[in-house]
Amino acid sequence: MEEEDPVVQEIPVYLSQALSENLYIYQYPVRPANRDWKDVKVLNASVKPKNKMVRLEIGLDTYSDRYCPSKGEQIAINTDGQQESSWHVKEKDKSQYFKHGMMDKIVYESSTPCKETEHYAVAILQDKELHCTPIQGVIQMRPSYSYYDRQDKRKQDKNKAENSDEEDNEPEAKQVTVKFARQETEVSKKAKEKSFETISQRIAGESWYDAMWKACDTDHAELERLKLFSATTSDGSALTVRAREYVRGLVPPPPDDEADTAPTELPTPAEQIKEILIRAKLMTFNDLRALVRTADGPLSETALLSALSGAACCVRGLWASRSADLYTRAAPVPPRLMCAARDHVLYLFTQHPYVDRRKVAAAVRLPPLEVLDIIRSVAKFNQRVGWELVIPPDTAFEAKYPDVVQRQNLYWEARQRLFNEMLIGENVPKRQRKKSQRDSISSDTLMSPKPRCNSVSEEDGDRKRHKNKSATGSGKRTRNISSSSAQDAT
């Protein structure tokens, strides 16, 4: 309940224990809700106290227009067989399922849908007083079709009788197999006790005990219904304890073996802020104030601002977790680069309402998936303009606390200067880049297995330079020498 919700009405609540040990809730899942039990004729009621089972025999109106007598007689014959018309046979009447030779009743048997009912109660509101009575259990009543089992048993007995008349009276020799019982352990015994076969045998072994059925409009039922009201209503006291003490009284203390592991104190406001923002990514100041708690209650605005200054950062009036708290573990991309890229994205949102992902990727020099994850953590995509913050900026907070916004803007400018100094956005000088290209070309030339076509040796280069510097006569002398040497060779 919110603190601003007004109290509409206060009513006293009383606890009655008169029927707490014998009160059960009966449910009828297959019976229409608009049909009550006032006109129902209960022929017999029986219970199994140990297994908490109930059995009701409900009479049918055999004279109704919706009842088929021929079908009812056929069901009775299939269940009990053809009955004799003599009235003096009493022993046979006791074993009959349908006493009057037709299906004149429906049997309801119970099941237990809910085992733990300690926290349930029946309440009655009367004269602006609420009286509650604890219950012992919930019982669901459904129709039982056990007469079909009797029909199958009759058919099997009939088939065995016919087969026994055809066979010889001499018993056949049968092979006897001796089996030794295996010693059971405690675990196997407990598992066997919880098995369906054991539970069914235990339920079938308990006998039915006849019970007394009283209609809801009788005097006996009215007297029992009055026990649902508490007898002591004048000694009630108002609830004067605090809300936290009331909840502490309702919640049981932890067991002795878990008392050491149970948290004894609440985390500090800064720790709560970090945990909340890591999950929520981006929140307003008012939402944070509603979630951060102390032992004495919610934080004041001044205390929350003091805790936020060291545990979170502000973007357009919204609060987000610091990048150092998000990226703490080693990853394919170093945490230092991820923090710098996220700070750059948050800085862009302080300057512009929309951000272009391609420009961010070009600036931070990170893989596209990491850039997309960083932007998605605080922004959503708008097809018309680009990426914008997940929630609208909190202009009310910016107008109310301009000094806090100014300090946060200074913080983002400092983070942006550090981002500019990192190697992510730096350019390599052009002079150094050309030198590296020349080195790569010369290395390729040296490593090439085939000589280039336009390459020349150092000796040929000296001859060409000497030819350019020499006079014209020297050129003729060279040609004469070469011609004479050629003649000598011939």
TIVOVEX-112612 format. One record per residue (C-alpha): residue in one letter; x negated, y negated, z. Coordinates in steps of 0.05 Angstrom, whole numbers, plus 5000, padded with zeros to 4 digits. Last residue first. Layout:
BEGIN
+----+------+------+------+
! aa !    x !    y !    z !
+----+------+------+------+
!  A !    X !    Y !    Z !
...
+----+------+------+------+
% end
This chain:
BEGIN
+----+------+------+------+
! aa !    x !    y !    z !
+----+------+------+------+
!  T ! 3244 ! 5234 ! 3302 !
!  A ! 3227 ! 5215 ! 3373 !
!  D ! 3178 ! 5164 ! 3349 !
!  Q ! 3231 ! 5133 ! 3305 !
!  A ! 3278 ! 5128 ! 3365 !
!  S ! 3224 ! 5097 ! 3406 !
!  S ! 3214 ! 5047 ! 3351 !
!  S ! 3288 ! 5030 ! 3350 !
!  S ! 3292 ! 5022 ! 3426 !
!  I ! 3232 ! 4979 ! 3427 !
!  N ! 3258 ! 4938 ! 3371 !
!  R ! 3326 ! 4929 ! 3407 !
!  T ! 3293 ! 4907 ! 3470 !
!  R ! 3250 ! 4858 ! 3434 !
!  K ! 3313 ! 4830 ! 3400 !
!  G ! 3346 ! 4817 ! 3468 !
!  S ! 3283 ! 4786 ! 3495 !
!  G ! 3287 ! 4739 ! 3439 !
!  T ! 3357 ! 4715 ! 3457 !
!  A ! 3338 ! 4698 ! 3529 !
!  S ! 3351 ! 4741 ! 3591 !
!  K ! 3404 ! 4726 ! 3644 !
!  N ! 3462 ! 4764 ! 3612 !
!  K ! 3420 ! 4825 ! 3595 !
!  H ! 3392 ! 4829 ! 3665 !
!  R ! 3463 ! 4830 ! 3694 !
!  K ! 3483 ! 4886 ! 3646 !
!  R ! 3421 ! 4926 ! 3662 !
!  D ! 3432 ! 4918 ! 3737 !
!  G ! 3504 ! 4944 ! 3730 !
!  D ! 3482 ! 5004 ! 3691 !
!  E ! 3434 ! 5022 ! 3747 !
!  E ! 3487 ! 5012 ! 3802 !
!  S ! 3535 ! 5062 ! 3768 !
!  V ! 3599 ! 5043 ! 3733 !
!  S ! 3673 ! 5060 ! 3747 !
!  N ! 3724 ! 5046 ! 3692 !
!  C ! 3745 ! 5119 ! 3681 !
!  R ! 3750 ! 5135 ! 3757 !
!  P ! 3710 ! 5196 ! 3780 !
!  K ! 3750 ! 5259 ! 3798 !
!  P ! 3751 ! 5291 ! 3869 !
!  S ! 3777 ! 5227 ! 3902 !
!  M ! 3753 ! 5221 ! 3975 !
!  L ! 3707 ! 5163 ! 3960 !
!  T ! 3759 ! 5125 ! 3920 !
!  D ! 3813 ! 5137 ! 3973 !
!  S ! 3765 ! 5111 ! 4026 !
!  S ! 3752 ! 5049 ! 3985 !
!  I ! 3827 ! 5037 ! 3977 !
!  S ! 3842 ! 5047 ! 4051 !
!  D ! 3788 ! 4999 ! 4071 !
!  R ! 3814 ! 4947 ! 4024 !
!  Q ! 3884 ! 4955 ! 4053 !
!  S ! 3858 ! 4948 ! 4124 !
!  K ! 3824 ! 4884 ! 4105 !
!  K ! 3887 ! 4857 ! 4075 !
!  R ! 3926 ! 4871 ! 4141 !
!  Q ! 3873 ! 4835 ! 4183 !
!  R ! 3880 ! 4773 ! 4141 !
!  K ! 3957 ! 4777 ! 4144 !
!  P ! 3961 ! 4777 ! 4220 !
!  V ! 4006 ! 4834 ! 4249 !
!  N ! 4075 ! 4810 ! 4272 !
!  E ! 4101 ! 4814 ! 4344 !
!  G ! 4173 ! 4833 ! 4359 !
!  I ! 4163 ! 4900 ! 4394 !
!  L ! 4093 ! 4884 ! 4420 !
!  M ! 4119 ! 4846 ! 4479 !
!  E ! 4111 ! 4772 ! 4489 !
!  N ! 4179 ! 4756 ! 4459 !
!  F ! 4213 ! 4802 ! 4508 !
!  L ! 4179 ! 4768 ! 4566 !
!  R ! 4205 ! 4702 ! 4542 !
!  Q ! 4275 ! 4733 ! 4536 !
!  R ! 4273 ! 4756 ! 4608 !
!  A ! 4255 ! 4686 ! 4631 !
!  E ! 4313 ! 4657 ! 4591 !
!  W ! 4359 ! 4709 ! 4621 !
!  Y ! 4340 ! 4690 ! 4692 !
!  L ! 4350 ! 4616 ! 4677 !
!  N ! 4420 ! 4633 ! 4652 !
!  Q ! 4433 ! 4671 ! 4716 !
!  R ! 4413 ! 4611 ! 4758 !
!  Q ! 4460 ! 4567 ! 4718 !
!  V ! 4518 ! 4616 ! 4725 !
!  V ! 4509 ! 4618 ! 4801 !
!  D ! 4508 ! 4542 ! 4803 !
!  P ! 4571 ! 4538 ! 4761 !
!  Y ! 4612 ! 4580 ! 4810 !
!  K ! 4685 ! 4562 ! 4802 !
!  A ! 4684 ! 4544 ! 4728 !
!  E ! 4642 ! 4604 ! 4709 !
!  F ! 4687 ! 4649 ! 4752 !
!  A ! 4749 ! 4624 ! 4717 !
!  T ! 4717 ! 4632 ! 4649 !
!  D ! 4710 ! 4707 ! 4659 !
!  P ! 4689 ! 4729 ! 4590 !
!  P ! 4737 ! 4778 ! 4555 !
!  I ! 4725 ! 4852 ! 4567 !
!  V ! 4683 ! 4899 ! 4524 !
!  L ! 4640 ! 4842 ! 4499 !
!  E ! 4638 ! 4830 ! 4424 !
!  W ! 4605 ! 4866 ! 4365 !
!  G ! 4621 ! 4841 ! 4295 !
!  V ! 4666 ! 4786 ! 4268 !
!  R ! 4723 ! 4817 ! 4229 !
!  Q ! 4714 ! 4891 ! 4243 !
!  N ! 4708 ! 4880 ! 4318 !
!  F ! 4663 ! 4931 ! 4352 !
!  K ! 4661 ! 4938 ! 4428 !
!  A ! 4608 ! 4914 ! 4476 !
!  V ! 4572 ! 4930 ! 4542 !
!  S ! 4549 ! 5002 ! 4537 !
!  R ! 4563 ! 5004 ! 4462 !
!  I ! 4505 ! 4956 ! 4449 !
!  I ! 4454 ! 5000 ! 4484 !
!  D ! 4480 ! 5064 ! 4453 !
!  L ! 4477 ! 5034 ! 4383 !
!  V ! 4405 ! 5011 ! 4393 !
!  E ! 4386 ! 5081 ! 4417 !
!  L ! 4419 ! 5112 ! 4357 !
!  P ! 4386 ! 5064 ! 4308 !
!  P ! 4315 ! 5080 ! 4332 !
!  L ! 4280 ! 5020 ! 4364 !
!  R ! 4245 ! 4959 ! 4331 !
!  V ! 4277 ! 4909 ! 4380 !
!  A ! 4285 ! 4853 ! 4329 !
!  A ! 4306 ! 4892 ! 4268 !
!  A ! 4355 ! 4933 ! 4309 !
!  V ! 4386 ! 4870 ! 4338 !
!  K ! 4393 ! 4839 ! 4270 !
!  R ! 4428 ! 4902 ! 4244 !
!  R ! 4474 ! 4904 ! 4305 !
!  D ! 4501 ! 4834 ! 4294 !
!  V ! 4525 ! 4802 ! 4359 !
!  Y ! 4588 ! 4761 ! 4375 !
!  P ! 4604 ! 4710 ! 4429 !
!  H ! 4535 ! 4677 ! 4423 !
!  Q ! 4485 ! 4651 ! 4474 !
!  T ! 4500 ! 4693 ! 4535 !
!  F ! 4514 ! 4752 ! 4489 !
!  L ! 4445 ! 4745 ! 4458 !
!  Y ! 4414 ! 4749 ! 4527 !
!  L ! 4452 ! 4814 ! 4540 !
!  V ! 4423 ! 4844 ! 4476 !
!  H ! 4352 ! 4821 ! 4493 !
!  D ! 4359 ! 4850 ! 4563 !
!  R ! 4380 ! 4916 ! 4532 !
!  A ! 4320 ! 4917 ! 4486 !
!  A ! 4271 ! 4901 ! 4542 !
!  C ! 4300 ! 4955 ! 4587 !
!  M ! 4296 ! 5006 ! 4531 !
!  L ! 4224 ! 4987 ! 4516 !
!  R ! 4202 ! 4996 ! 4588 !
!  P ! 4241 ! 5061 ! 4595 !
!  P ! 4198 ! 5093 ! 4540 !
!  V ! 4237 ! 5120 ! 4480 !
!  P ! 4236 ! 5196 ! 4477 !
!  A ! 4256 ! 5194 ! 4551 !
!  A ! 4224 ! 5188 ! 4619 !
!  R ! 4272 ! 5170 ! 4675 !
!  T ! 4290 ! 5102 ! 4705 !
!  Y ! 4331 ! 5069 ! 4651 !
!  L ! 4396 ! 5046 ! 4684 !
!  D ! 4371 ! 5012 ! 4747 !
!  A ! 4316 ! 4975 ! 4710 !
!  S ! 4368 ! 4949 ! 4661 !
!  R ! 4406 ! 4912 ! 4716 !
!  S ! 4479 ! 4929 ! 4724 !
!  A ! 4532 ! 4885 ! 4694 !
!  W ! 4574 ! 4827 ! 4720 !
!  L ! 4620 ! 4784 ! 4679 !
!  G ! 4620 ! 4707 ! 4681 !
!  R ! 4590 ! 4701 ! 4611 !
!  V ! 4537 ! 4753 ! 4628 !
!  C ! 4517 ! 4759 ! 4702 !
!  C ! 4464 ! 4806 ! 4729 !
!  A ! 4468 ! 4858 ! 4785 !
!  A ! 4436 ! 4882 ! 4850 !
!  G ! 4397 ! 4823 ! 4878 !
!  S ! 4445 ! 4766 ! 4863 !
!  L ! 4505 ! 4811 ! 4871 !
!  A ! 4494 ! 4821 ! 4946 !
!  S ! 4492 ! 4746 ! 4959 !
!  L ! 4554 ! 4736 ! 4916 !
!  L ! 4590 ! 4791 ! 4955 !
!  A ! 4572 ! 4759 ! 5021 !
!  T ! 4598 ! 4691 ! 4998 !
!  E ! 4662 ! 4720 ! 4969 !
!  S ! 4678 ! 4758 ! 5033 !
!  L ! 4671 ! 4833 ! 5035 !
!  P ! 4730 ! 4880 ! 5047 !
!  G ! 4739 ! 4916 ! 5114 !
!  D ! 4701 ! 4923 ! 5179 !
!  A ! 4664 ! 4987 ! 5159 !
!  T ! 4646 ! 4956 ! 5093 !
!  R ! 4679 ! 4957 ! 5025 !
!  V ! 4663 ! 4941 ! 4952 !
!  L ! 4722 ! 4960 ! 4907 !
!  A ! 4768 ! 4899 ! 4910 !
!  R ! 4709 ! 4851 ! 4908 !
!  L ! 4683 ! 4885 ! 4845 !
!  D ! 4750 ! 4875 ! 4810 !
!  N ! 4751 ! 4801 ! 4830 !
!  F ! 4681 ! 4789 ! 4803 !
!  T ! 4695 ! 4819 ! 4735 !
!  M ! 4666 ! 4884 ! 4711 !
!  L ! 4618 ! 4913 ! 4659 !
!  K ! 4584 ! 4982 ! 4655 !
!  A ! 4638 ! 5017 ! 4698 !
!  R ! 4595 ! 5076 ! 4719 !
!  I ! 4528 ! 5041 ! 4729 !
!  L ! 4567 ! 4981 ! 4755 !
!  I ! 4599 ! 5020 ! 4812 !
!  E ! 4535 ! 5054 ! 4834 !
!  K ! 4495 ! 4990 ! 4834 !
!  I ! 4550 ! 4951 ! 4871 !
!  Q ! 4556 ! 5006 ! 4924 !
!  E ! 4481 ! 5004 ! 4936 !
!  A ! 4482 ! 4928 ! 4943 !
!  P ! 4542 ! 4931 ! 4991 !
!  T ! 4505 ! 4980 ! 5036 !
!  P ! 4527 ! 5052 ! 5036 !
!  L ! 4581 ! 5072 ! 5086 !
!  E ! 4559 ! 5107 ! 5149 !
!  T ! 4566 ! 5177 ! 5177 !
!  P ! 4566 ! 5218 ! 5114 !
!  A ! 4581 ! 5292 ! 5127 !
!  T ! 4521 ! 5338 ! 5121 !
!  D ! 4508 ! 5344 ! 5196 !
!  A ! 4581 ! 5357 ! 5212 !
!  E ! 4587 ! 5412 ! 5161 !
!  D ! 4567 ! 5471 ! 5206 !
!  D ! 4608 ! 5442 ! 5264 !
!  P ! 4670 ! 5436 ! 5221 !
!  P ! 4693 ! 5367 ! 5197 !
!  P ! 4742 ! 5327 ! 5240 !
!  P ! 4816 ! 5332 ! 5220 !
!  V ! 4845 ! 5275 ! 5179 !
!  L ! 4910 ! 5248 ! 5211 !
!  G ! 4875 ! 5214 ! 5269 !
!  R ! 4824 ! 5181 ! 5224 !
!  V ! 4881 ! 5155 ! 5181 !
!  Y ! 4913 ! 5124 ! 5243 !
!  E ! 4847 ! 5095 ! 5266 !
!  R ! 4836 ! 5062 ! 5199 !
!  A ! 4906 ! 5033 ! 5198 !
!  R ! 4901 ! 5004 ! 5267 !
!  V ! 4941 ! 5033 ! 5325 !
!  T ! 5007 ! 5002 ! 5348 !
!  L ! 5057 ! 5052 ! 5321 !
!  A ! 5120 ! 5039 ! 5361 !
!  S ! 5141 ! 5085 ! 5417 !
!  G ! 5199 ! 5134 ! 5422 !
!  D ! 5225 ! 5151 ! 5491 !
!  S ! 5299 ! 5141 ! 5473 !
!  T ! 5304 ! 5193 ! 5418 !
!  T ! 5296 ! 5257 ! 5457 !
!  A ! 5343 ! 5311 ! 5430 !
!  S ! 5314 ! 5310 ! 5360 !
!  F ! 5364 ! 5326 ! 5306 !
!  L ! 5355 ! 5391 ! 5266 !
!  K ! 5390 ! 5427 ! 5323 !
!  L ! 5456 ! 5398 ! 5299 !
!  R ! 5452 ! 5444 ! 5239 !
!  E ! 5454 ! 5505 ! 5283 !
!  L ! 5519 ! 5480 ! 5315 !
!  E ! 5549 ! 5466 ! 5246 !
!  A ! 5531 ! 5536 ! 5222 !
!  H ! 5567 ! 5568 ! 5281 !
!  D ! 5628 ! 5524 ! 5270 !
!  T ! 5636 ! 5549 ! 5199 !
!  D ! 5629 ! 5506 ! 5136 !
!  C ! 5560 ! 5531 ! 5115 !
!  A ! 5582 ! 5603 ! 5115 !
!  K ! 5553 ! 5651 ! 5166 !
!  W ! 5516 ! 5714 ! 5147 !
!  M ! 5494 ! 5762 ! 5201 !
!  A ! 5435 ! 5807 ! 5186 !
!  D ! 5427 ! 5882 ! 5174 !
!  Y ! 5356 ! 5908 ! 5179 !
!  W ! 5321 ! 5935 ! 5117 !
!  S ! 5266 ! 5985 ! 5130 !
!  E ! 5191 ! 5973 ! 5121 !
!  G ! 5156 ! 6025 ! 5078 !
!  A ! 5172 ! 5991 ! 5012 !
!  I ! 5137 ! 5927 ! 5034 !
!  R ! 5075 ! 5965 ! 5057 !
!  Q ! 5074 ! 6007 ! 4994 !
!  S ! 5079 ! 5945 ! 4951 !
!  I ! 5023 ! 5911 ! 4990 !
!  T ! 4978 ! 5972 ! 4982 !
!  E ! 4991 ! 5978 ! 4907 !
!  F ! 4981 ! 5904 ! 4895 !
!  S ! 4912 ! 5905 ! 4927 !
!  K ! 4897 ! 5863 ! 4989 !
!  E ! 4888 ! 5922 ! 5036 !
!  K ! 4844 ! 5957 ! 4984 !
!  A ! 4797 ! 5897 ! 4980 !
!  K ! 4792 ! 5896 ! 5056 !
!  K ! 4776 ! 5970 ! 5058 !
!  S ! 4726 ! 5964 ! 5002 !
!  V ! 4688 ! 5909 ! 5039 !
!  E ! 4689 ! 5948 ! 5104 !
!  T ! 4660 ! 6010 ! 5071 !
!  E ! 4698 ! 6072 ! 5050 !
!  Q ! 4669 ! 6142 ! 5055 !
!  R ! 4686 ! 6179 ! 4992 !
!  A ! 4741 ! 6231 ! 4997 !
!  F ! 4722 ! 6300 ! 4972 !
!  K ! 4761 ! 6329 ! 4914 !
!  V ! 4778 ! 6403 ! 4904 !
!  T ! 4810 ! 6421 ! 4838 !
!  V ! 4861 ! 6477 ! 4836 !
!  Q ! 4878 ! 6508 ! 4769 !
!  K ! 4950 ! 6528 ! 4762 !
!  A ! 4980 ! 6597 ! 4755 !
!  E ! 5052 ! 6592 ! 4732 !
!  P ! 5110 ! 6602 ! 4779 !
!  E ! 5158 ! 6658 ! 4761 !
!  N ! 5229 ! 6630 ! 4751 !
!  D ! 5221 ! 6630 ! 4676 !
!  E ! 5233 ! 6565 ! 4637 !
!  E ! 5299 ! 6545 ! 4605 !
!  D ! 5333 ! 6528 ! 4671 !
!  S ! 5273 ! 6486 ! 4693 !
!  N ! 5275 ! 6445 ! 4630 !
!  E ! 5348 ! 6426 ! 4640 !
!  A ! 5336 ! 6407 ! 4713 !
!  K ! 5275 ! 6365 ! 4695 !
!  N ! 5313 ! 6327 ! 4642 !
!  K ! 5369 ! 6311 ! 4691 !
!  D ! 5320 ! 6288 ! 4744 !
!  Q ! 5287 ! 6242 ! 4693 !
!  K ! 5354 ! 6213 ! 4671 !
!  R ! 5375 ! 6201 ! 4742 !
!  K ! 5310 ! 6166 ! 4757 !
!  D ! 5317 ! 6120 ! 4697 !
!  Q ! 5387 ! 6100 ! 4720 !
!  R ! 5364 ! 6089 ! 4791 !
!  D ! 5309 ! 6043 ! 4765 !
!  Y ! 5362 ! 6004 ! 4727 !
!  Y ! 5399 ! 5996 ! 4792 !
!  S ! 5338 ! 5957 ! 4818 !
!  Y ! 5359 ! 5897 ! 4777 !
!  S ! 5348 ! 5844 ! 4831 !
!  P ! 5373 ! 5773 ! 4821 !
!  R ! 5327 ! 5719 ! 4847 !
!  M ! 5322 ! 5684 ! 4915 !
!  Q ! 5262 ! 5640 ! 4929 !
!  I ! 5238 ! 5634 ! 5001 !
!  V ! 5197 ! 5577 ! 5030 !
!  G ! 5165 ! 5584 ! 5098 !
!  Q ! 5163 ! 5569 ! 5172 !
!  I ! 5190 ! 5498 ! 5169 !
!  P ! 5174 ! 5436 ! 5211 !
!  T ! 5234 ! 5393 ! 5232 !
!  C ! 5238 ! 5319 ! 5217 !
!  H ! 5290 ! 5268 ! 5242 !
!  L ! 5291 ! 5200 ! 5208 !
!  E ! 5335 ! 5147 ! 5241 !
!  K ! 5373 ! 5091 ! 5206 !
!  D ! 5440 ! 5121 ! 5229 !
!  Q ! 5423 ! 5187 ! 5194 !
!  L ! 5364 ! 5209 ! 5153 !
!  I ! 5350 ! 5283 ! 5157 !
!  A ! 5282 ! 5313 ! 5144 !
!  V ! 5259 ! 5385 ! 5131 !
!  A ! 5185 ! 5395 ! 5139 !
!  Y ! 5123 ! 5416 ! 5100 !
!  H ! 5050 ! 5410 ! 5121 !
!  E ! 5045 ! 5479 ! 5153 !
!  T ! 5075 ! 5512 ! 5090 !
!  E ! 5015 ! 5552 ! 5066 !
!  K ! 5041 ! 5615 ! 5031 !
!  C ! 5084 ! 5585 ! 4975 !
!  P ! 5122 ! 5626 ! 4923 !
!  T ! 5148 ! 5678 ! 4973 !
!  S ! 5198 ! 5725 ! 4940 !
!  S ! 5270 ! 5741 ! 4958 !
!  E ! 5321 ! 5792 ! 4934 !
!  Y ! 5390 ! 5776 ! 4907 !
!  V ! 5438 ! 5834 ! 4892 !
!  I ! 5497 ! 5823 ! 4845 !
!  K ! 5563 ! 5857 ! 4860 !
!  D ! 5625 ! 5891 ! 4830 !
!  M ! 5592 ! 5935 ! 4777 !
!  M ! 5645 ! 5990 ! 4773 !
!  G ! 5662 ! 6055 ! 4809 !
!  H ! 5683 ! 6022 ! 4875 !
!  K ! 5621 ! 6035 ! 4916 !
!  F ! 5568 ! 6010 ! 4867 !
!  Y ! 5499 ! 6033 ! 4891 !
!  Q ! 5525 ! 6100 ! 4915 !
!  S ! 5484 ! 6137 ! 4967 !
!  K ! 5532 ! 6125 ! 5024 !
!  D ! 5592 ! 6147 ! 4981 !
!  K ! 5562 ! 6216 ! 4973 !
!  E ! 5562 ! 6229 ! 5047 !
!  K ! 5635 ! 6207 ! 5055 !
!  V ! 5673 ! 6254 ! 5008 !
!  H ! 5744 ! 6251 ! 5035 !
!  W ! 5768 ! 6204 ! 4981 !
!  S ! 5769 ! 6253 ! 4923 !
!  S ! 5765 ! 6222 ! 4853 !
!  E ! 5697 ! 6250 ! 4838 !
!  Q ! 5643 ! 6203 ! 4812 !
!  Q ! 5608 ! 6207 ! 4744 !
!  G ! 5537 ! 6182 ! 4753 !
!  D ! 5512 ! 6130 ! 4803 !
!  T ! 5473 ! 6082 ! 4757 !
!  N ! 5497 ! 6101 ! 4687 !
!  I ! 5569 ! 6108 ! 4713 !
!  A ! 5566 ! 6040 ! 4748 !
!  I ! 5538 ! 6006 ! 4685 !
!  Q ! 5594 ! 6038 ! 4643 !
!  E ! 5647 ! 6015 ! 4693 !
!  G ! 5622 ! 5943 ! 4689 !
!  K ! 5621 ! 5945 ! 4613 !
!  S ! 5693 ! 5970 ! 4611 !
!  P ! 5715 ! 5918 ! 4662 !
!  C ! 5688 ! 5858 ! 4622 !
!  Y ! 5689 ! 5796 ! 4668 !
!  R ! 5699 ! 5727 ! 4638 !
!  D ! 5774 ! 5729 ! 4648 !
!  S ! 5762 ! 5740 ! 4723 !
!  Y ! 5793 ! 5800 ! 4758 !
!  T ! 5725 ! 5832 ! 4774 !
!  D ! 5704 ! 5770 ! 4814 !
!  L ! 5634 ! 5790 ! 4833 !
!  G ! 5610 ! 5799 ! 4905 !
!  I ! 5541 ! 5775 ! 4925 !
!  E ! 5495 ! 5824 ! 4961 !
!  L ! 5438 ! 5786 ! 4995 !
!  R ! 5368 ! 5812 ! 5011 !
!  V ! 5316 ! 5773 ! 5050 !
!  M ! 5241 ! 5785 ! 5058 !
!  K ! 5194 ! 5759 ! 5112 !
!  N ! 5145 ! 5818 ! 5107 !
!  K ! 5150 ! 5834 ! 5181 !
!  P ! 5222 ! 5813 ! 5189 !
!  K ! 5252 ! 5853 ! 5131 !
!  V ! 5322 ! 5824 ! 5123 !
!  S ! 5393 ! 5844 ! 5107 !
!  A ! 5457 ! 5809 ! 5084 !
!  N ! 5521 ! 5842 ! 5060 !
!  L ! 5584 ! 5825 ! 5021 !
!  V ! 5571 ! 5751 ! 5012 !
!  K ! 5631 ! 5719 ! 4977 !
!  V ! 5613 ! 5654 ! 4943 !
!  D ! 5665 ! 5598 ! 4945 !
!  K ! 5624 ! 5551 ! 4988 !
!  W ! 5557 ! 5570 ! 4958 !
!  D ! 5550 ! 5512 ! 4908 !
!  R ! 5549 ! 5514 ! 4832 !
!  N ! 5525 ! 5449 ! 4800 !
!  A ! 5451 ! 5468 ! 4808 !
!  P ! 5458 ! 5529 ! 4763 !
!  R ! 5427 ! 5593 ! 4793 !
!  V ! 5362 ! 5618 ! 4764 !
!  P ! 5315 ! 5580 ! 4812 !
!  Y ! 5354 ! 5594 ! 4876 !
!  Q ! 5313 ! 5565 ! 4934 !
!  Y ! 5321 ! 5579 ! 5008 !
!  I ! 5280 ! 5537 ! 5057 !
!  Y ! 5264 ! 5571 ! 5123 !
!  L ! 5273 ! 5549 ! 5195 !
!  N ! 5262 ! 5601 ! 5250 !
!  E ! 5201 ! 5576 ! 5289 !
!  S ! 5215 ! 5501 ! 5279 !
!  L ! 5288 ! 5507 ! 5296 !
!  A ! 5289 ! 5468 ! 5363 !
!  Q ! 5223 ! 5431 ! 5349 !
!  S ! 5250 ! 5363 ! 5327 !
!  L ! 5203 ! 5306 ! 5309 !
!  Y ! 5229 ! 5234 ! 5308 !
!  V ! 5216 ! 5176 ! 5260 !
!  P ! 5240 ! 5106 ! 5276 !
!  I ! 5259 ! 5059 ! 5218 !
!  E ! 5224 ! 4996 ! 5194 !
!  Q ! 5251 ! 4959 ! 5133 !
!  V ! 5226 ! 4917 ! 5075 !
!  V ! 5154 ! 4905 ! 5097 !
!  P ! 5124 ! 4857 ! 5046 !
!  D ! 5069 ! 4879 ! 4997 !
!  E ! 5010 ! 4831 ! 4999 !
!  E ! 4964 ! 4880 ! 5036 !
!  E ! 4973 ! 4932 ! 4982 !
!  M ! 5000 ! 5000 ! 5000 !
+----+------+------+------+
% end
